[in-house]
Amino acid sequence: MRWSTSAAVAALATTTNAAALANICTVSNVQAALPANGTILGINLSPSSVTAAAVYNATAGIGSTTAYTYCNVTVSYTHGSKGDLVVLKYAFPQASDFKNRFYVGGGGGYSLSSDATGGLAYGAASGATDAGYDAFNYSYDEKFLYGNGSINWDSTYMFSYQALGEMTQVAKAIAPGFYGLSSDTKIYTYFEGCSDGGREGMSQVQRWGEEYDGVVAGAPAFRFAQQQVHHVYSAAVEHTMDYYPPPCALDKIVNATITACDPLDGRTDSVISRTDLCKLNFNLTSIIGESYYCAATTSSSLGFGFSKRQALGSQQSTTPEQNGTITAQDVAVAQAIYDGLHSSQGQRAYLSWQLGSDLSDGDPTYNNETDAWELNIPSTGGMYVAKYIELLDLDNLDSLDSVTYDTLVDWMNTGMIRYLDSLQTTLPDLTPFQSSGGKLLHYHGEADPSIPSPSSVHYWQSVRSIMYPNSTDREAVEALSDWYQFYLIPGAAHCGTNSLQPGPYPETLMETMIDWVENGVKPSALNATVSSGDYAGETQMLCQWPTRPLWHGNSSTFNCVDDQASIDSWTYTFDAFKLQPVF
């Protein structure tokens, strides 16, 4: 009887919710909820473009297996008399699930997210935009050029920051009317993304700060010109030295570094929790003479996801069995890569990956005809240089002939200047976001092999120097902690765990952010779980920068310590550029 009663109640609730959704998920209701043209400056919404369709018990969100009931809405707008057309799509949860929230999910590579359902898990409406260049079907790099030498600046600004900000403004204006709420109802607004999604999140903090209550940004691809040209740097090192180390040798250097530096943080767990101590105390030359072996393999390289499709410059290759010992040349290549790009005058142009990070950007190609290792230009960087610097509709560079380190510096400088107000995404004055009560959780895998983790440290330092120029370090850290917290994740790779270093990774970032924004529960550390290895299942509370973890004699506890020498090792000045400072 109890089961039957419960089943009847559940069935009634489902029927009631379905009826409630059917009442609000109508074209007329959405049209009535649209803000009048002129309400949102520069945006003219088209009521006749509105569609509304109820979706019942469908899985939603990337990787989700949970079923949701929601209203799928589309609407289009133009910018004044410009003649463009931007298509928005939204997922509005049924009224009983709506918690007065709007959620924006970040994309990846050169693609904005086309999934409008990511917020349903949080009781939030959510959306996606085609950005005016049909971003639902094309990545931005496919629409960047009208032709050789002619930049599509509209798509550039829309991809960089404008489209997501406008989509958010429209959603927040629609939501109260859609649900029959008063026009002044607070809609808590969140953003979550990693990699370019992290850059997108930072673009919203920098450009649309007053629109957002909470932003979770991981491994942001900001400082876009330096970041993308950096993907060519490893190949340039090998080309300059005229030596192409076997990938197995590079892997051995990485693994030997992990083994040597792992204990420096106080616990031997196959994770370098203090890459700064590794940098200060370990010398790669100690690996010379160690043996390595790798079996023959067949693989394909797609770069690190900065394109929706496989670029023509990406390769499939067969590598032979590799058996040898680490040479001085192998170490010289690895050391140069870890040191980062400098000009011929010794001036630093950019930072690089931390010791122990994978060096796969430096993996050469094996020529089966000549039985030799040869130059391999990662398409991630090569495409950027060809398309965004040289303005040619190509997917990679065909060679590095006549290219020097100074050439790479020039490429970085060209990109930095050309896209300073769009792709670079480095504005350090976040006053509008901070003063409107916004909260920012910023994180980065310490062993990220794609976007170097010091890149995030440099941005945090830039914000600190611009917003609290007259404060002591302690005062600035305390002030920042109230609204902007940054965390390095020991051992983690690019936006995820690392098979080479089985360390912790945060799994409840948005829940933490919602609790901070809506309940005032400010984090003092970041909850992370070890997913593999000897310590699988262990929970670690990650240290908030600038403190660093120090384990107690291989135990399960660590302190978050202040270490000025370590902080200094993360600090860079890019004096190779005339435009200063480089935030």
C-alpha positions, 0 to 999 in steps of 0.5 A, a space after each residue: 500500500 505504501 508503495 502504491 501511495 508513493 507511486 501515485 503521489 510521484 505520478 501526480 507530481 509528474 503530471 502536475 509539473 508537466 502541466 505547469 511546464 506546458 503552461 509556461 513553455 509557450 511561444 507567447 509566454 517567451 515573447 511576453 517575457 522578452 525585454 523591450 528593444 532599447 532595454 539592453 543597449 545595442 540589442 534588438 530582439 526579434 519576437 517572431 524568431 521565438 521558438 519554445 518546446 517542452 522536453 520531458 525526462 531527457 538527459 542533459 549536460 555533457 556526460 550527464 545521465 540524469 534526466 530533466 524536464 525543461 523548456 527549450 527556447 530559441 530567440 534571435 537578435 541583431 545589433 541595431 541596423 548592422 544587419 547581423 543575426 545572433 541566435 540564442 538557445 536556452 534551457 529553462 527548467 520546469 518551475 518546480 526545479 528553478 532556483 533563481 539561477 542562470 548558468 553559463 558553461 565554457 567551451 574549449 579550443 576555438 569553440 564556444 559551448 553549444 550545450 544549453 543544458 549545463 545548468 539544469 543540474 544546479 536548478 539553473 536556466 542556461 544558454 548557448 550562443 551562435 555568436 553571429 557566425 554560426 558557432 553551433 556548427 563552426 569553430 571560430 578559427 573556421 570563421 576568422 578570415 574572410 580570405 587571406 589577409 582579411 580578419 573577421 573582426 566581428 567574429 573575433 570580438 564575439 568569440 573573445 567576450 561579447 557574445 557570452 555577455 550579451 547572451 547572459 544579459 538577455 537570459 537574465 531579462 527573460 527569466 523573471 517574466 518567463 516564470 511569472 516572478 517580479 522584474 526585480 527578482 534576483 537571478 544568481 548568475 554563474 560561469 564555469 569553464 576550463 582551458 579556453 572555457 577558463 579564458 571565456 570565464 575570465 573575459 566575462 569577469 573582465 568585461 561583464 563583471 557586473 553581470 556575474 555572481 560567481 565564476 569558476 575558471 580553470 587553466 585559462 588560455 589568456 595571454 593568448 598570443 604568448 600562449 599559442 606561440 609557446 606551442 611552437 617553442 618546443 619545436 623551435 628549440 629542437 630546430 635551433 639545436 638541430 637535434 630531435 630527441 626520441 619521445 621516449 627520452 623526453 618521457 624518461 626525463 619527465 618520469 625521472 624528474 617526478 621520481 626525484 622531486 616527489 619527496 621534496 614536498 614531504 611525502 612520496 606519493 608519485 606527485 610533485 606537490 611543490 614544483 617550485 622546490 623541484 625548480 630550486 633544488 633539482 638539476 636535470 643533468 643528473 638524469 644523463 646516463 639513465 636508460 629508457 625503453 619504449 615499445 613501437 607504437 602508432 599514434 595521432 596528434 591533435 594538439 591540445 584541443 584548440 580546434 573542433 576538427 582535426 587540423 591538416 597539420 596534425 599527423 598520424 605516425 608510427 614510432 619504432 622501438 626506442 632503447 637508449 640512455 639519456 644524453 646531454 643533448 636530450 637534457 639540453 633540449 628539455 632544459 631549454 623548453 622548461 626555461 621558456 622563450 628568451 630573445 637573442 639578447 637574453 630577455 624573457 618573452 614568456 614562461 613555460 611548463 613546470 618541471 615534471 610536466 609532460 613534454 609532448 609538444 616536443 615529440 618529433 615525428 619519425 620518418 620511416 623512409 629515412 629512419 630518423 626523427 624529424 621536426 614536428 610542429 604542433 598544429 595548436 601553435 602552428 595554425 595560430 601563427 599561420 592564420 592569426 599572425 601571417 593571416 593565411 588560411 592554413 592549418 599549420 606552418 610547413 617549416 621553421 626555416 629561417 625561424 629563430 627565437 627572435 622570430 617567436 618573440 616577434 610573433 608573440 608581440 604581433 599577436 599581443 598588440 593585434 588582439 590586445 582588446 579581444 583575445 588576450 584577455 588580460 585586463 587586471 582591474 576587476 573592480 566592477 566585478 569585485 564591487 558588485 559582489 562577484 566571487 571568483 574561483 581560479 584553479 590550474 593544474 600544476 603539471 599542465 602540459 598545455 597552458 603553463 600553470 605559471 600563466 595563472 600565477 602571473 595573472 593573479 599577481 597582476 590583479 594584486 598589483 593593480 587593485 591593491 598597489 599600496 597594500 602589504 602582501 598580507 593585506 592584499 592576500 586577505 583582501 583578495 581572498 574575500 572575492 578572488 581565490 586561486 588554487 594550484 592543483 598538485 600533479 594535475 594536468 590540463 583541466 583534469 587528472 594526470 596519469 603520470 602524477 595521480 594527485 587530487 582533483 576538485 570535483 564540486 567546484 560549482 557547489 562550492 561557488 554556489 555556497 559561497 555566493 548564496 550562503 556566504 560560506 567562503 572557502 578557506 581551502 579547496 576540496 579535492 579527491 585523489 582518483 587513482 594510485 596508492 592514495 585513491 579516495 583520499 580527500 585533500 584540502 588544497 592550499 590557497 595561493 600564495 601558500 604552498 603544501 608541505 607534508 609531514 613525513 609521509 603522513 596524511 596531513 600537510 600544512 599550507 606554508 608561506 615560502 618567499 623563495 618558492 613564490 619568487 620562483 613563480 614570478 616573471 617579468 617579460 622584458 623582451 617586449 617594449 609594451 610594458 607591463 605584460 599582465 
